[in-house]
Amino acid sequence: MPDPDPHPTPDPDESPDPDMPDEPGHPDEPDDSVPTGDTAQLALYLALLAASLAGAAAIVILGRKGRRETEKALNQ
């Protein structure tokens, strides 16, 4: 008795993976936004902004504190 074909031809109506849909899903709402090509990471820039603001605030606060201590020492 001959062996069955080791490489049977796939049925064109049968999807290769039963869990995989035949066509990709479509979003509920179309994306009407214009692609700008901007791939910058907004979170990175916001974190840098927050760090720089914190640094500027620290410089102002410590500068005022140092100035008060200097004036206090000179007036004694």
C-alpha positions as CSV (number, residue, x, y, z in Angstrom):
1,M,0.0,0.0,0.0
2,P,1.6,3.4,-1.0
3,D,2.1,6.1,1.7
4,P,-0.1,9.1,1.6
5,D,1.4,12.3,0.2
6,P,3.7,13.7,2.9
7,H,3.0,17.3,1.7
8,P,-0.7,17.5,1.0
9,T,-1.9,20.6,-0.8
10,P,-3.8,22.9,1.6
11,D,-7.4,23.6,1.0
12,P,-7.7,27.2,-0.2
13,D,-11.0,27.7,1.7
14,E,-9.5,26.6,5.0
15,S,-7.5,29.2,7.0
16,P,-4.1,28.0,8.2
17,D,-4.9,28.9,11.8
18,P,-8.4,28.4,13.0
19,D,-8.0,31.2,15.6
20,M,-6.7,33.6,13.0
21,P,-9.3,35.6,11.1
22,D,-9.2,35.6,7.3
23,E,-9.2,39.4,7.1
24,P,-7.6,41.9,9.5
25,G,-10.0,43.7,11.8
26,H,-11.1,47.2,11.0
27,P,-11.3,50.0,13.7
28,D,-14.8,51.2,14.6
29,E,-13.9,54.8,13.8
30,P,-11.7,55.7,10.8
31,D,-8.4,57.5,11.6
32,D,-8.8,60.8,9.8
33,S,-5.7,62.4,11.3
34,V,-3.0,63.5,8.9
35,P,0.3,61.6,9.5
36,T,3.0,64.2,10.4
37,G,6.0,61.9,10.6
38,D,6.5,63.1,14.2
39,T,7.8,60.1,16.2
40,A,9.0,62.0,19.3
41,Q,8.3,60.6,22.7
42,L,6.1,63.1,24.4
43,A,6.6,61.5,27.9
44,L,10.4,62.0,27.6
45,Y,10.0,65.7,26.9
46,L,7.5,66.2,29.7
47,A,9.8,64.4,32.2
48,L,12.7,66.7,31.1
49,L,10.5,69.7,31.5
50,A,9.4,68.7,35.0
51,A,13.0,68.0,36.0
52,S,14.2,71.4,34.7
53,L,11.4,73.2,36.5
54,A,12.2,71.5,39.7
55,G,15.9,72.4,39.3
56,A,15.0,76.1,38.6
57,A,12.7,76.2,41.6
58,A,15.5,74.7,43.8
59,I,18.0,77.3,42.6
60,V,15.6,80.1,43.4
61,I,14.7,78.8,46.8
62,L,18.2,78.0,47.9
63,G,19.4,81.3,46.5
64,R,16.9,83.2,48.6
65,K,17.8,81.2,51.7
66,G,21.5,81.8,51.2
67,R,21.0,85.5,50.7
68,R,19.0,85.8,53.9
69,E,21.7,83.9,55.9
70,T,24.4,86.2,54.4
71,E,22.5,89.4,55.3
72,K,21.8,88.0,58.7
73,A,25.5,87.3,59.3
74,L,26.5,90.8,58.1
75,N,24.0,92.6,60.3
76,Q,25.2,90.9,63.5
